[in-house]
Amino acid sequence: MKLSQANDHYTTLMNKYKGYIDTWDAIYALDSDEIDSTAGLYEEIKNNLIDTGYFTAKEMIDLIGNICNKSLHYRRGYIDLMKRIIEEHQCTDIYNISFLSQYDDIKINTSEYAIMNDNENELLYHLKNEKLNLTEILEKCCLRGAVNCFKLLQKEFDIKITKECLDASFLGNNQYIIDECLKENNPDDDTMNAAIESHNITNFYKLHQEYHPKTQLMNVGIYKNLHAFIYILNETEDFNFTFIVSPYFHIPSFCEYMYQNGADINYMNDQGTTALDIAAIENQTDIALNLILNGINVSALDSRILNEIIMENYIFMLELLLSHGANANTVISEYSFSLLHMACYDNNIKAVNILISHGANINDARNEQKLTPLMLTCMFNWKEIAVLLISHGANVNMQSACGLSALHIALRCKVKDNFKKDMIELLLSNGANINAKDEVGYTPLHIASGECSYEIVELLISHGAEVNSLTNDGATPLDFTTRRKSKTPDSSQESQKIMSLLILHGVKNFLTGFSSINLSSLYTQPIKNLIWESKANFLLST
């Protein structure tokens, strides 16, 4: 590309997206901690970022909240900005604001509070009366741009300026502190990342031209620093590498500009990332659709990206990608679970529905534990999803690598019995094998007798559970109830009721397992009586 062409691109893009660039720069450069000081900036955000469709109101609140967490010395200004967005756009108040609003109460009368307010006298009091790490205190001064506190530490304590101080100073954006830190340390890639995040384009230029550190282009996109991005594009003339990052800015026309001016739409970086990957994780359906219509390879989509859009509940994006060739049976290599497993794990019934409609294997067990989506659903007691899976053919009697069925797993679910009873009834009404054994011979009744309520045990017996079933080491459900009593004395009344129930239904073999424990010495008298009464009845009947 000729220099004149590159300059043309720079001028064109800077002019076209001036409002976007100026607004994001102003958000990051907010330097007021006064309430009601952000009316003008709010109007810029509304006109240049929200009304243009680049960002939703909720996205803006999330992004501004993240900025505020690193710029707490201006927290009141950022809170004011977020409240304006919430009020006009009818957003639900979120954690960022409620937490940040309490920050003064949490941090008041601390060294950190003194630094946030750049109060050197208050900081000096804490330094004299508390045992503090002075290096860490200096780094916090750099991060908060607390120039008075910084000067105090240098004058009174002569603390060494570390590389961490330098990086933090570019985020704190106080030029005096930055210059002092540069006298003591050389900037590197981390320093450049801090300059990118700060949106101080002057400092970015200075680092780039004088020190030449490497620029992490993904961070340029993550922090919405479009000015720096256009500068890098102009310098490198590399439309392919920069194109991958372009969806981070949420501007469909900008992405189009990139591939219309020579970017390879299917270009991948060294990590295998494409522009479609970024569009997907940013939930940019318009950009993703344009990429698809212009020939991007959907099947090359990273499985982790598909998992992330399920976890983030990006339902329209999931439908779009599956409708254009993404594989509904993709296995997430990091977890060895399918997309359907992950949707079930996340209790995301909309995603489960979409995956099933696009051919997801309902009984997928391609993982080391051989767990099916239904088993995972039972593990967390997601009944609504279990109903959906069963209605589409989920096999209730498949067993895991260690022999666990969905019923075994449902019984072990860590919720109260009155909540998991519905799941157990659902499985039983759909043909679950009431006497299925795992690899050590445990049946559902063994588990229930040792862990669940009388009501659950009664339910299993009413569906035909074998009360005399033996584990591999010869233990009966009654043995499990007895062990339960010995380990959890508080459950003695419930245990006694269960033992009575088991005996009532003809338990014959008992106390044959767990031979290494002298269980008989742990029985209370009422339970002893039940056992001996049962033994007498058994002898009389033989």
Secondary structure as the mmCIF struct_conf table of DSSP 4:
data_model
#
loop_
_struct_conf.conf_type_id
_struct_conf.id
_struct_conf.beg_label_comp_id
_struct_conf.beg_label_asym_id
_struct_conf.beg_label_seq_id
_struct_conf.end_label_comp_id
_struct_conf.end_label_asym_id
_struct_conf.end_label_seq_id
HELX_RH_AL_P HELX_RH_AL_P1 LEU A 3 LYS A 16
TURN_TY1_P TURN_TY1_P1 TYR A 17 TYR A 17
HELX_RH_AL_P HELX_RH_AL_P2 LYS A 18 TYR A 28
TURN_TY1_P TURN_TY1_P2 ALA A 29 ALA A 29
TURN_TY1_P TURN_TY1_P3 ILE A 35 ASP A 36
HELX_RH_AL_P HELX_RH_AL_P3 ALA A 39 ILE A 45
HELX_RH_PI_P HELX_RH_PI_P1 LYS A 46 ILE A 50
TURN_TY1_P TURN_TY1_P4 ASP A 51 GLY A 53
BEND BEND1 TYR A 54 PHE A 55
HELX_RH_AL_P HELX_RH_AL_P4 ALA A 57 LYS A 70
HELX_RH_3T_P HELX_RH_3T_P1 LEU A 72 TYR A 74
HELX_RH_AL_P HELX_RH_AL_P5 ARG A 75 HIS A 89
TURN_TY1_P TURN_TY1_P5 GLN A 90 GLN A 90
HELX_LH_PP_P HELX_LH_PP_P1 CYS A 91 ASP A 93
HELX_RH_AL_P HELX_RH_AL_P6 TYR A 95 SER A 101
TURN_TY1_P TURN_TY1_P6 GLN A 102 GLN A 102
HELX_RH_AL_P HELX_RH_AL_P7 TYR A 103 LYS A 107
TURN_TY1_P TURN_TY1_P7 ILE A 108 ASN A 109
BEND BEND2 THR A 110 THR A 110
HELX_RH_AL_P HELX_RH_AL_P8 SER A 111 MET A 116
TURN_TY1_P TURN_TY1_P8 ASN A 117 ASP A 118
HELX_RH_AL_P HELX_RH_AL_P9 GLU A 120 ASN A 129
BEND BEND3 GLU A 130 GLU A 130
HELX_RH_AL_P HELX_RH_AL_P10 LEU A 134 ARG A 144
TURN_TY1_P TURN_TY1_P9 GLY A 145 GLY A 145
HELX_RH_AL_P HELX_RH_AL_P11 VAL A 147 GLU A 156
TURN_TY1_P TURN_TY1_P10 PHE A 157 PHE A 157
HELX_LH_PP_P HELX_LH_PP_P2 ILE A 159 THR A 162
HELX_RH_AL_P HELX_RH_AL_P12 LYS A 163 GLY A 172
TURN_TY1_P TURN_TY1_P11 ASN A 173 ASN A 173
HELX_RH_AL_P HELX_RH_AL_P13 GLN A 175 GLU A 184
HELX_RH_AL_P HELX_RH_AL_P14 ASP A 189 SER A 198
TURN_TY1_P TURN_TY1_P12 HIS A 199 HIS A 199
HELX_RH_AL_P HELX_RH_AL_P15 ILE A 201 GLU A 210
TURN_TY1_P TURN_TY1_P13 TYR A 211 TYR A 211
HELX_LH_PP_P HELX_LH_PP_P3 PRO A 213 THR A 215
HELX_RH_AL_P HELX_RH_AL_P16 LEU A 217 ILE A 222
TURN_TY1_P TURN_TY1_P14 TYR A 223 LYS A 224
HELX_RH_AL_P HELX_RH_AL_P17 LEU A 226 THR A 236
HELX_RH_AL_P HELX_RH_AL_P18 PHE A 239 VAL A 245
HELX_RH_3T_P HELX_RH_3T_P2 SER A 246 PHE A 249
HELX_RH_AL_P HELX_RH_AL_P19 PRO A 252 GLN A 260
TURN_TY1_P TURN_TY1_P15 ASN A 261 GLY A 262
TURN_TY1_P TURN_TY1_P16 ILE A 265 ASN A 266
TURN_TY1_P TURN_TY1_P17 ASP A 270 GLN A 271
HELX_RH_AL_P HELX_RH_AL_P20 ALA A 275 ILE A 281
TURN_TY1_P TURN_TY1_P18 GLU A 282 ASN A 283
HELX_RH_AL_P HELX_RH_AL_P21 THR A 285 LEU A 293
TURN_TY1_P TURN_TY1_P19 ASN A 294 GLY A 295
HELX_RH_3T_P HELX_RH_3T_P3 VAL A 298 ALA A 300
HELX_RH_AL_P HELX_RH_AL_P22 SER A 303 MET A 311
TURN_TY1_P TURN_TY1_P20 GLU A 312 ASN A 313
HELX_RH_AL_P HELX_RH_AL_P23 ILE A 315 SER A 323
TURN_TY1_P TURN_TY1_P21 HIS A 324 GLY A 325
TURN_TY1_P TURN_TY1_P22 ALA A 328 ASN A 329
STRN STRN1 VAL A 331 ILE A 332
TURN_TY1_P TURN_TY1_P23 SER A 333 SER A 336
STRN STRN2 PHE A 337 SER A 338
HELX_RH_AL_P HELX_RH_AL_P24 LEU A 339 TYR A 345
TURN_TY1_P TURN_TY1_P24 ASP A 346 ASN A 347
HELX_RH_AL_P HELX_RH_AL_P25 ILE A 349 SER A 357
TURN_TY1_P TURN_TY1_P25 HIS A 358 GLY A 359
TURN_TY1_P TURN_TY1_P26 ILE A 362 ASN A 363
BEND BEND4 ASN A 367 ASN A 367
TURN_TY1_P TURN_TY1_P27 GLU A 368 GLN A 369
HELX_RH_AL_P HELX_RH_AL_P26 PRO A 373 PHE A 380
TURN_TY1_P TURN_TY1_P28 ASN A 381 ASN A 381
HELX_RH_AL_P HELX_RH_AL_P27 LYS A 383 SER A 391
TURN_TY1_P TURN_TY1_P29 HIS A 392 GLY A 393
TURN_TY1_P TURN_TY1_P30 VAL A 396 ASN A 397
TURN_TY1_P TURN_TY1_P31 ALA A 401 CYS A 402
HELX_RH_AL_P HELX_RH_AL_P28 ALA A 406 ARG A 412
BEND BEND5 LYS A 414 VAL A 415
HELX_RH_AL_P HELX_RH_AL_P29 ASP A 417 SER A 429
TURN_TY1_P TURN_TY1_P32 ASN A 430 GLY A 431
TURN_TY1_P TURN_TY1_P33 ILE A 434 ASN A 435
TURN_TY1_P TURN_TY1_P34 GLU A 439 VAL A 440
HELX_RH_AL_P HELX_RH_AL_P30 PRO A 444 GLU A 451
BEND BEND6 CYS A 452 CYS A 452
HELX_RH_AL_P HELX_RH_AL_P31 TYR A 454 SER A 462
TURN_TY1_P TURN_TY1_P35 HIS A 463 GLY A 464
TURN_TY1_P TURN_TY1_P36 VAL A 467 ASN A 468
TURN_TY1_P TURN_TY1_P37 ASN A 472 ASP A 473
HELX_RH_AL_P HELX_RH_AL_P32 PRO A 477 LYS A 487
HELX_RH_3T_P HELX_RH_3T_P4 PRO A 489 SER A 491
HELX_RH_AL_P HELX_RH_AL_P33 SER A 492 LEU A 504
TURN_TY1_P TURN_TY1_P38 HIS A 505 GLY A 506
BEND BEND7 LEU A 511 LEU A 511
BEND BEND8 GLY A 513 GLY A 513
TURN_TY1_P TURN_TY1_P39 SER A 515 SER A 516
BEND BEND9 ILE A 517 ILE A 517
HELX_RH_3T_P HELX_RH_3T_P5 LEU A 519 LEU A 522
HELX_RH_AL_P HELX_RH_AL_P34 GLN A 525 SER A 541
#
